[in-house]
Amino acid sequence: MAGSDQAAQHATEVLHQRRKVSLCPMKMAIGGVAVVATIGYFVLYTKKKPEASALDVAKVTAGVANPSNTHPRN
């Protein structure tokens, strides 16, 4: 039966419609880290104290803040 062969061939063609991913895994990993860092910055920025600046938030996000960046100014 030619009909069943055509149906089987058509079924396999439908399963292989996706193309191979053209992005390098390293680029995708770097992009993922950038997205996570951006989301983390904005989460910390929305929860910051009114006296903290955006630079203070960036230092805390990057992990380079010292106590003068995290305590209120007098």
PyRosetta script that sets phi, psi and omega in degrees:
from pyrosetta import init, pose_from_sequence

init()
pose = pose_from_sequence("MAGSDQAAQHATEVLHQRRKVSLCPMKMAIGGVAVVATIGYFVLYTKKKPEASALDVAKVTAGVANPSNTHPRN")
pose.set_psi(1, 122.0)
pose.set_omega(1, -178.9)
pose.set_phi(2, -76.1)
pose.set_psi(2, -26.9)
pose.set_omega(2, -178.0)
pose.set_phi(3, -65.1)
pose.set_psi(3, -41.5)
pose.set_omega(3, -179.7)
pose.set_phi(4, -69.2)
pose.set_psi(4, -33.9)
pose.set_omega(4, 176.6)
pose.set_phi(5, -65.6)
pose.set_psi(5, -40.6)
pose.set_omega(5, 179.2)
pose.set_phi(6, -66.8)
pose.set_psi(6, -37.8)
pose.set_omega(6, 179.1)
pose.set_phi(7, -66.9)
pose.set_psi(7, -39.6)
pose.set_omega(7, 179.4)
pose.set_phi(8, -67.0)
pose.set_psi(8, -40.1)
pose.set_omega(8, 179.4)
pose.set_phi(9, -67.2)
pose.set_psi(9, -40.9)
pose.set_omega(9, 179.1)
pose.set_phi(10, -64.7)
pose.set_psi(10, -37.4)
pose.set_omega(10, -179.7)
pose.set_phi(11, -64.9)
pose.set_psi(11, -38.6)
pose.set_omega(11, 179.5)
pose.set_phi(12, -72.5)
pose.set_psi(12, -30.7)
pose.set_omega(12, 177.8)
pose.set_phi(13, -66.8)
pose.set_psi(13, -36.9)
pose.set_omega(13, -179.5)
pose.set_phi(14, -66.3)
pose.set_psi(14, -35.1)
pose.set_omega(14, -178.2)
pose.set_phi(15, -71.4)
pose.set_psi(15, -19.2)
pose.set_omega(15, -175.5)
pose.set_phi(16, -112.2)
pose.set_psi(16, 42.5)
pose.set_omega(16, 179.8)
pose.set_phi(17, -85.6)
pose.set_psi(17, -18.9)
pose.set_omega(17, -179.0)
pose.set_phi(18, -74.7)
pose.set_psi(18, 143.2)
pose.set_omega(18, 175.4)
pose.set_phi(19, -89.7)
pose.set_psi(19, 165.0)
pose.set_omega(19, 176.0)
pose.set_phi(20, -70.7)
pose.set_psi(20, 141.2)
pose.set_omega(20, -179.9)
pose.set_phi(21, -66.1)
pose.set_psi(21, 126.3)
pose.set_omega(21, -175.2)
pose.set_phi(22, -92.9)
pose.set_psi(22, -2.5)
pose.set_omega(22, -178.8)
pose.set_phi(23, -90.2)
pose.set_psi(23, 144.7)
pose.set_omega(23, 177.4)
pose.set_phi(24, -72.7)
pose.set_psi(24, 137.4)
pose.set_omega(24, 178.6)
pose.set_phi(25, -58.6)
pose.set_psi(25, -32.7)
pose.set_omega(25, 178.8)
pose.set_phi(26, -66.0)
pose.set_psi(26, -41.5)
pose.set_omega(26, 177.9)
pose.set_phi(27, -64.6)
pose.set_psi(27, -39.1)
pose.set_omega(27, 178.6)
pose.set_phi(28, -66.6)
pose.set_psi(28, -38.3)
pose.set_omega(28, 178.6)
pose.set_phi(29, -66.2)
pose.set_psi(29, -42.8)
pose.set_omega(29, 178.2)
pose.set_phi(30, -63.9)
pose.set_psi(30, -41.5)
pose.set_omega(30, 177.1)
pose.set_phi(31, -63.2)
pose.set_psi(31, -38.9)
pose.set_omega(31, 178.1)
pose.set_phi(32, -65.7)
pose.set_psi(32, -41.3)
pose.set_omega(32, 177.6)
pose.set_phi(33, -63.7)
pose.set_psi(33, -40.4)
pose.set_omega(33, 179.3)
pose.set_phi(34, -63.9)
pose.set_psi(34, -40.6)
pose.set_omega(34, 179.2)
pose.set_phi(35, -66.3)
pose.set_psi(35, -43.7)
pose.set_omega(35, 179.3)
pose.set_phi(36, -64.1)
pose.set_psi(36, -41.3)
pose.set_omega(36, 178.6)
pose.set_phi(37, -64.5)
pose.set_psi(37, -40.0)
pose.set_omega(37, 179.1)
pose.set_phi(38, -64.9)
pose.set_psi(38, -44.9)
pose.set_omega(38, 178.1)
pose.set_phi(39, -63.2)
pose.set_psi(39, -42.1)
pose.set_omega(39, 178.0)
pose.set_phi(40, -61.5)
pose.set_psi(40, -41.8)
pose.set_omega(40, 178.6)
pose.set_phi(41, -60.8)
pose.set_psi(41, -47.8)
pose.set_omega(41, -177.3)
pose.set_phi(42, -68.1)
pose.set_psi(42, -32.4)
pose.set_omega(42, 175.7)
pose.set_phi(43, -65.2)
pose.set_psi(43, -46.4)
pose.set_omega(43, 178.3)
pose.set_phi(44, -65.9)
pose.set_psi(44, -35.8)
pose.set_omega(44, -179.2)
pose.set_phi(45, -65.7)
pose.set_psi(45, -37.5)
pose.set_omega(45, -179.9)
pose.set_phi(46, -72.9)
pose.set_psi(46, -22.6)
pose.set_omega(46, -178.8)
pose.set_phi(47, -100.2)
pose.set_psi(47, 5.8)
pose.set_omega(47, -175.4)
pose.set_phi(48, -72.2)
pose.set_psi(48, 158.9)
pose.set_omega(48, 175.0)
pose.set_phi(49, -73.7)
pose.set_psi(49, 153.9)
pose.set_omega(49, -178.4)
pose.set_phi(50, -61.1)
pose.set_psi(50, -29.0)
pose.set_omega(50, -177.5)
pose.set_phi(51, -83.6)
pose.set_psi(51, -6.8)
pose.set_omega(51, 179.2)
pose.set_phi(52, -84.4)
pose.set_psi(52, 143.2)
pose.set_omega(52, 178.8)
pose.set_phi(53, -94.5)
pose.set_psi(53, 170.2)
pose.set_omega(53, 176.9)
pose.set_phi(54, -64.9)
pose.set_psi(54, -32.0)
pose.set_omega(54, 177.8)
pose.set_phi(55, -66.6)
pose.set_psi(55, -38.2)
pose.set_omega(55, 176.2)
pose.set_phi(56, -61.3)
pose.set_psi(56, -41.8)
pose.set_omega(56, 179.2)
pose.set_phi(57, -64.5)
pose.set_psi(57, -41.7)
pose.set_omega(57, 179.7)
pose.set_phi(58, -63.2)
pose.set_psi(58, -38.8)
pose.set_omega(58, 178.5)
pose.set_phi(59, -65.6)
pose.set_psi(59, -40.3)
pose.set_omega(59, 178.2)
pose.set_phi(60, -65.9)
pose.set_psi(60, -41.5)
pose.set_omega(60, 179.7)
pose.set_phi(61, -62.2)
pose.set_psi(61, -40.7)
pose.set_omega(61, -179.0)
pose.set_phi(62, -78.7)
pose.set_psi(62, -14.5)
pose.set_omega(62, 178.6)
pose.set_phi(63, 84.5)
pose.set_psi(63, 20.1)
pose.set_omega(63, -179.0)
pose.set_phi(64, -112.9)
pose.set_psi(64, 14.4)
pose.set_omega(64, -178.5)
pose.set_phi(65, -77.1)
pose.set_psi(65, 149.7)
pose.set_omega(65, 173.1)
pose.set_phi(66, -118.2)
pose.set_psi(66, 174.4)
pose.set_omega(66, -176.0)
pose.set_phi(67, -56.4)
pose.set_psi(67, -28.4)
pose.set_omega(67, 179.2)
pose.set_phi(68, -68.0)
pose.set_psi(68, -23.4)
pose.set_omega(68, 177.6)
pose.set_phi(69, -83.7)
pose.set_psi(69, -20.7)
pose.set_omega(69, -173.3)
pose.set_phi(70, -106.5)
pose.set_psi(70, -9.7)
pose.set_omega(70, 179.0)
pose.set_phi(71, -105.5)
pose.set_psi(71, 150.4)
pose.set_omega(71, -179.3)
pose.set_phi(72, -60.7)
pose.set_psi(72, 146.5)
pose.set_omega(72, 177.2)
pose.set_phi(73, -81.9)
pose.set_psi(73, 147.1)
pose.set_omega(73, 179.0)
pose.set_phi(74, -91.8)
pose.dump_pdb("model.pdb")
